[in-house]
């Protein structure tokens, strides 16, 4: 054994949880910076004192554990390492972190969760135990699983985690009565939710690799579909429009702002005049295989996975929402409710769908792990349709 066990003398469930909270806090600094890899934070502690800490970002190459070990130097011997994800034991862009922990003489490792990668899970922990290290697993596991749920979904299935986000009035409407005026005041009145909710949606976009919508939303709202948080991200938010007949206007803000981040999935021919015009404008046009006029949503999600898109936010209208739910591609839902009544006469209800899609939606399972949060006067309900840590 390369280390003493003195670091575990003052370890308690409370102190383990507190230091793991710090590791999770550090890991979260990798939001939009670590994908397509997981977010990892590490804290090295002895006698209640932090000796070193670090977090992982993709461009930084070095892993969180290595950064923490380097900060501690020789003081790492006999210390406890807290890390939210099982230390990796294989050679990738960097050597195994398990080897570095053993060589540094760390005596105890506290891990929140196993690596969800089926080819790795548990091997790192086994190597540490075989080296004589004390290993604890499961401290703040629920929080750790949530933090890296997109990575887990992708590494297990090679598909992104798809979150359906929607905003509704209390009578279930997706839109408010609208006027033909295009003034600033008139456009402001179209918003269902509050400034606080819309700021939260921007944070949701920032946490995702891609944003999906349908051509109906583009034609109705002319949105930019961008991440406007101003926070750093490694890759641009991939903006995706599903447009079976390629009706996307060349003068839309989506097209005019294309800069290697705009993709349209369509059933139109590869050599059509509209296809060529969009490509000249900087929009990637991808023809979806299959039969019929509508794009195959399952194929689209698989294609995003092939592009190492770990998470996709679906912001669309009733038709695409219903189709996505009926196809079973939605993993998670986030619905914002505003304390407003729109009335049924002049608006489109959220339940609008074909009979077949509506039937599939009614048969869907209930949401699991439901939580609720308030944003200004609005409240949001979040829940899961699938266990993102399993294939399906």
C-alpha positions as CSV (number, residue, x, y, z in Angstrom):
1,X,0.0,0.0,0.0
2,X,1.4,3.4,-1.0
3,X,-0.4,5.5,1.5
4,X,-1.4,5.7,5.2
5,X,-5.0,5.6,6.4
6,X,-4.7,8.7,8.6
7,X,-6.9,10.8,6.2
8,X,-10.0,8.7,7.1
9,X,-9.7,9.3,10.9
10,X,-11.8,12.5,10.9
11,X,-14.0,11.5,8.0
12,X,-17.7,11.7,8.8
13,X,-20.9,11.4,6.7
14,X,-21.3,15.2,7.2
15,X,-17.8,16.1,6.1
16,X,-17.9,13.7,3.2
17,X,-21.1,15.3,2.0
18,X,-19.7,18.8,2.4
19,X,-16.6,18.1,0.5
20,X,-18.5,16.3,-2.2
21,X,-20.8,19.3,-2.5
22,X,-17.7,21.3,-3.3
23,X,-16.6,18.8,-5.9
24,X,-20.0,19.0,-7.5
25,X,-19.8,22.8,-7.5
26,X,-16.5,22.7,-9.2
27,X,-17.7,20.1,-11.8
28,X,-20.6,22.4,-12.7
29,X,-18.1,24.9,-13.9
30,X,-17.7,22.6,-16.9
31,X,-21.2,23.4,-18.2
32,X,-21.0,23.9,-21.9
33,X,-17.2,23.5,-21.7
34,X,-16.8,19.8,-21.1
35,X,-19.1,18.2,-23.7
36,X,-18.9,15.6,-25.2
37,X,-17.1,14.5,-22.0
38,X,-18.6,14.5,-18.5
39,X,-18.3,17.3,-16.0
40,X,-15.9,16.4,-13.2
41,X,-14.8,18.2,-10.1
42,X,-12.2,17.0,-7.5
43,X,-11.2,18.1,-4.0
44,X,-8.2,16.8,-2.1
45,X,-8.5,17.0,1.7
46,X,-6.6,16.1,4.8
47,X,-7.6,16.8,8.4
48,X,-10.5,18.9,7.2
49,X,-8.3,21.2,5.1
50,X,-8.5,21.4,1.3
51,X,-5.0,20.8,-0.2
52,X,-6.0,21.1,-3.9
53,X,-9.0,21.1,-6.2
54,X,-9.8,21.2,-9.8
55,X,-12.5,20.8,-12.5
56,X,-12.4,19.4,-16.0
57,X,-13.0,21.3,-19.3
58,X,-12.6,19.7,-22.7
59,X,-9.9,22.1,-24.0
60,X,-8.0,21.9,-20.7
61,X,-7.0,18.3,-21.4
62,X,-6.0,17.6,-17.8
63,X,-8.5,15.9,-15.6
64,X,-9.9,17.3,-12.3
65,X,-8.1,14.8,-10.2
66,X,-4.7,15.6,-11.8
67,X,-5.2,19.3,-11.2
68,X,-6.0,18.8,-7.6
69,X,-3.0,16.4,-7.1
70,X,-0.6,18.9,-8.7
71,X,-1.9,21.7,-6.4
72,X,-1.3,19.5,-3.3
73,X,2.1,18.2,-4.3
74,X,3.7,15.9,-1.7
75,X,0.9,16.8,0.7
76,X,-1.4,14.5,-1.3
77,X,0.1,11.5,0.5
78,X,-2.4,10.1,3.0
79,X,-5.1,12.5,1.9
80,X,-8.7,11.9,0.7
81,X,-9.8,12.6,-2.8
82,X,-13.5,13.6,-3.3
83,X,-14.6,13.3,-6.9
84,X,-18.2,13.3,-8.4
85,X,-17.4,10.7,-11.0
86,X,-15.4,7.5,-10.8
87,X,-11.7,8.2,-11.8
88,X,-11.0,6.8,-15.2
89,X,-8.7,3.9,-15.5
90,X,-8.1,3.8,-19.3
91,X,-5.7,5.8,-21.5
92,X,-7.5,8.3,-23.7
93,X,-6.3,11.9,-24.3
94,X,-4.6,11.5,-20.9
95,X,-3.1,8.7,-18.8
96,X,-5.4,7.0,-16.2
97,X,-6.3,9.1,-13.2
98,X,-6.3,5.9,-11.1
99,X,-2.6,5.5,-11.7
100,X,-1.9,9.1,-10.6
101,X,-3.9,8.7,-7.4
102,X,-2.0,5.5,-6.5
103,X,1.4,7.0,-7.3
104,X,0.6,10.1,-5.2
105,X,-0.1,8.0,-2.1
106,X,-3.8,9.1,-1.7
107,X,-5.2,6.8,1.0
108,X,-9.0,7.3,0.5
109,X,-11.2,8.1,-2.4
110,X,-14.8,9.2,-2.1
111,X,-16.8,8.9,-5.3
112,X,-20.4,10.1,-5.9
113,X,-21.2,7.7,-8.8
114,X,-19.7,5.1,-11.1
115,X,-18.9,6.0,-14.6
116,X,-22.0,5.2,-16.7
117,X,-19.9,4.1,-19.6
118,X,-20.7,0.4,-19.9
119,X,-17.1,-0.4,-20.9
120,X,-15.6,1.4,-17.9
121,X,-18.1,1.3,-15.0
122,X,-16.5,0.0,-11.8
123,X,-13.1,-0.8,-13.2
124,X,-11.5,2.4,-11.8
125,X,-12.9,1.7,-8.3
126,X,-11.7,-1.9,-8.5
127,X,-8.2,-0.8,-9.4
128,X,-8.0,1.6,-6.5
129,X,-9.3,-1.0,-4.0
130,X,-6.8,-3.6,-5.3
131,X,-4.0,-1.0,-4.7
132,X,-5.1,-1.0,-1.0
133,X,-7.0,2.3,-1.1
134,X,-10.2,2.8,1.0
135,X,-13.0,3.6,-1.5
136,X,-16.4,5.0,-0.6
137,X,-19.2,5.2,-3.3
138,X,-22.6,6.9,-3.4
139,X,-22.1,10.2,-1.5
140,X,-24.4,12.8,-3.2
141,X,-25.1,10.2,-5.9
142,X,-28.5,11.7,-6.9
143,X,-26.9,15.1,-7.5
144,X,-24.0,13.6,-9.4
145,X,-26.3,11.6,-11.6
146,X,-28.4,14.7,-12.5
147,X,-25.3,16.7,-13.3
148,X,-24.0,14.3,-15.9
149,X,-27.4,12.9,-17.1
150,X,-26.8,14.1,-20.7
151,X,-23.4,12.4,-20.8
152,X,-24.9,9.2,-19.4
153,X,-27.8,9.2,-21.9
154,X,-25.3,9.6,-24.8
155,X,-22.6,7.2,-23.6
156,X,-25.2,4.5,-23.0
157,X,-27.3,4.9,-26.1
158,X,-25.3,7.2,-28.5
159,X,-28.3,9.5,-28.5
160,X,-28.7,12.9,-26.9
161,X,-30.9,13.5,-23.9
162,X,-33.9,15.3,-25.3
163,X,-35.8,17.8,-23.0
164,X,-39.1,19.2,-24.2
165,X,-39.6,22.7,-22.9
166,X,-42.9,24.4,-23.2
167,X,-44.7,27.5,-21.8
168,X,-48.4,27.5,-21.2
169,X,-51.2,29.6,-19.8
170,X,-53.3,28.2,-17.0
171,X,-55.9,27.2,-19.6
172,X,-53.3,25.2,-21.6
173,X,-52.6,27.7,-24.4
174,X,-49.2,27.9,-26.2
175,X,-49.9,31.4,-27.5
176,X,-51.8,34.6,-26.5
177,X,-54.3,36.5,-28.7
178,X,-52.2,38.4,-31.2
179,X,-52.5,41.6,-33.2
180,X,-51.1,42.3,-36.6
181,X,-49.0,45.1,-35.2
182,X,-45.2,44.4,-35.2
183,X,-44.3,47.2,-32.7
184,X,-42.0,46.6,-29.7
185,X,-45.0,46.7,-27.3
186,X,-47.0,44.3,-29.4
187,X,-44.2,41.8,-29.6
188,X,-43.6,42.1,-25.9
189,X,-47.3,41.2,-25.3
190,X,-46.8,37.9,-27.2
191,X,-44.7,36.5,-24.3
192,X,-46.6,34.1,-22.1
193,X,-44.0,33.8,-19.3
194,X,-42.1,36.3,-17.2
195,X,-38.6,37.7,-17.6
196,X,-37.5,35.4,-14.9
197,X,-38.8,32.3,-16.7
198,X,-37.3,33.5,-20.0
199,X,-33.9,33.9,-18.3
200,X,-34.2,30.4,-17.0
201,X,-34.9,29.1,-20.5
202,X,-31.7,30.8,-21.7
203,X,-29.8,28.9,-19.0
204,X,-31.4,25.7,-20.3
205,X,-30.2,26.5,-23.7
206,X,-26.7,27.2,-22.4
207,X,-26.6,23.8,-20.8
208,X,-27.5,22.0,-24.0
209,X,-25.6,21.2,-27.2
210,X,-28.5,21.7,-29.6
211,X,-31.8,23.4,-29.8
212,X,-34.6,21.9,-32.0
213,X,-37.7,23.5,-33.3
214,X,-40.2,23.1,-36.2
215,X,-40.8,25.2,-39.3
216,X,-44.1,26.4,-37.8
217,X,-42.4,28.1,-35.0
218,X,-39.9,29.8,-37.4
219,X,-42.7,31.0,-39.7
220,X,-44.7,32.3,-36.7
221,X,-42.1,34.0,-34.6
222,X,-38.9,34.4,-36.7
223,X,-36.7,33.4,-33.7
224,X,-32.9,33.5,-33.5
225,X,-32.8,30.3,-31.4
226,X,-29.5,31.3,-29.8
227,X,-27.9,31.0,-26.4
228,X,-28.0,34.6,-25.1
229,X,-26.6,34.1,-21.6
230,X,-23.2,35.5,-22.6
231,X,-21.6,32.6,-20.7
232,X,-18.7,30.8,-22.3
233,X,-19.2,27.6,-24.3
234,X,-16.8,25.3,-26.1
235,X,-19.1,24.7,-29.1
236,X,-21.7,26.9,-30.5
237,X,-25.3,25.9,-29.8
238,X,-26.4,23.9,-32.8
239,X,-29.6,25.4,-34.0
240,X,-31.8,22.8,-35.7
241,X,-35.1,23.3,-37.7
242,X,-37.3,20.4,-38.8
243,X,-38.7,21.5,-42.2
244,X,-40.1,18.7,-44.3
245,X,-41.0,20.9,-47.3
246,X,-38.1,23.4,-46.9
247,X,-40.3,26.4,-46.4
248,X,-37.6,28.2,-44.4
249,X,-37.4,31.8,-45.5
250,X,-34.0,33.0,-46.8
251,X,-34.6,36.3,-45.0
252,X,-35.4,34.7,-41.7
253,X,-33.2,35.7,-38.7
254,X,-32.3,32.0,-38.4
255,X,-30.8,32.0,-41.9
256,X,-29.3,35.5,-41.8
257,X,-27.4,34.6,-38.6
258,X,-26.1,31.2,-39.8
259,X,-22.5,30.8,-38.9
260,X,-21.7,27.1,-38.9
261,X,-24.4,26.5,-36.3
262,X,-27.6,26.2,-38.4
263,X,-29.0,22.9,-39.6
264,X,-32.2,22.1,-41.4
265,X,-33.5,18.5,-41.6
266,X,-35.9,18.0,-44.6
267,X,-37.4,15.5,-47.0
268,X,-36.8,17.8,-50.0
269,X,-34.3,16.8,-52.7
270,X,-30.6,17.4,-52.3
271,X,-30.4,19.4,-55.5
272,X,-33.4,21.6,-55.3
273,X,-33.1,25.4,-55.8
274,X,-34.0,26.1,-52.2
275,X,-31.5,23.6,-50.9
276,X,-28.7,25.3,-52.9
277,X,-29.8,28.8,-51.8
278,X,-29.8,27.8,-48.1
279,X,-26.4,26.2,-48.4
280,X,-25.0,29.4,-50.0
281,X,-26.4,31.3,-47.1
282,X,-24.5,29.1,-44.7
283,X,-27.2,26.7,-43.6
284,X,-26.5,23.0,-43.6
285,X,-29.3,21.1,-45.2
286,X,-29.7,17.4,-44.4
287,X,-32.1,15.2,-46.2
288,X,-33.7,12.7,-43.8
289,X,-34.1,9.2,-45.2
290,X,-37.4,7.3,-45.1
291,X,-40.8,7.3,-46.8
292,X,-43.5,9.9,-46.6
293,X,-43.3,13.7,-46.3
294,X,-42.4,14.1,-42.7
295,X,-38.8,13.8,-41.3
296,X,-38.1,10.7,-39.3
297,X,-37.6,12.2,-35.8
298,X,-35.9,9.0,-34.5
299,X,-33.3,9.3,-37.3
300,X,-32.8,13.0,-36.6
301,X,-32.0,12.2,-32.9
302,X,-29.6,9.4,-33.9
303,X,-27.9,11.8,-36.3
304,X,-27.4,14.3,-33.6
305,X,-25.9,11.6,-31.4
306,X,-23.5,10.7,-34.2
307,X,-22.4,14.4,-34.1
308,X,-21.6,14.0,-30.4
309,X,-24.6,16.1,-29.4
310,X,-25.2,15.0,-25.8
311,X,-28.2,17.1,-25.0
312,X,-31.0,18.7,-27.1
313,X,-33.7,21.1,-26.1
314,X,-36.9,20.9,-28.0
315,X,-38.7,24.3,-28.2
316,X,-41.6,23.8,-30.6
317,X,-45.4,24.1,-31.1
318,X,-48.1,21.6,-30.4
319,X,-47.7,19.6,-33.6
320,X,-44.0,18.8,-33.2
321,X,-44.3,18.3,-29.5
322,X,-47.0,15.7,-30.0
323,X,-45.0,14.0,-32.7
324,X,-41.9,13.8,-30.5
325,X,-43.9,12.4,-27.6
326,X,-45.6,9.9,-29.7
327,X,-42.3,8.8,-31.2
328,X,-40.8,8.3,-27.7
329,X,-37.8,10.5,-28.3
330,X,-38.4,12.8,-25.3
331,X,-36.6,11.9,-22.2
332,X,-37.5,14.9,-20.0
333,X,-40.0,17.7,-19.8
334,X,-39.8,21.2,-18.4
335,X,-43.2,23.0,-18.6
336,X,-43.5,26.6,-17.5
337,X,-47.0,27.8,-16.4
338,X,-47.9,31.5,-16.3
339,X,-50.7,32.9,-14.2
340,X,-52.6,34.0,-17.3
341,X,-55.8,33.0,-19.0
342,X,-55.7,33.2,-22.8
343,X,-59.2,32.0,-23.7
344,X,-59.9,29.3,-26.2
345,X,-61.4,31.2,-29.1
346,X,-58.3,32.8,-30.7
347,X,-55.4,30.6,-29.8
348,X,-53.9,27.2,-30.4
349,X,-54.3,24.8,-27.5
350,X,-51.3,22.7,-26.4
351,X,-53.3,19.6,-26.9
352,X,-53.7,20.1,-30.7
353,X,-52.6,16.9,-32.4
354,X,-53.6,14.3,-34.8
355,X,-55.9,11.6,-33.3
356,X,-53.1,9.1,-33.5
357,X,-50.6,11.3,-31.8
358,X,-53.0,12.4,-29.2
359,X,-53.8,8.7,-28.5
360,X,-50.1,7.9,-28.1
361,X,-49.7,10.9,-25.8
362,X,-52.6,9.8,-23.5
363,X,-51.0,6.3,-23.3
364,X,-47.6,7.7,-22.3
365,X,-46.2,6.9,-18.8
366,X,-46.4,9.4,-16.0
367,X,-43.5,11.7,-15.3
368,X,-41.0,10.4,-12.7
369,X,-38.9,12.4,-10.3
370,X,-41.1,15.4,-10.6
371,X,-39.9,18.7,-9.2
372,X,-41.4,22.2,-9.2
373,X,-39.7,25.6,-9.0
374,X,-40.9,29.2,-9.2
375,X,-39.6,31.9,-11.5
376,X,-41.1,35.3,-10.8
377,X,-44.9,34.8,-11.0
378,X,-44.6,31.6,-13.0
379,X,-43.9,28.0,-11.9
380,X,-42.2,25.2,-13.8
381,X,-42.8,21.5,-13.5
382,X,-40.0,19.1,-14.5
383,X,-40.0,15.3,-14.8
384,X,-38.6,12.3,-16.7
385,X,-40.3,10.0,-19.2
386,X,-37.3,7.7,-19.3
387,X,-34.4,6.5,-17.2
388,X,-31.6,8.2,-19.0
389,X,-29.1,5.8,-17.6
390,X,-30.5,2.9,-19.5
391,X,-30.8,2.0,-23.2
392,X,-34.3,1.8,-24.7
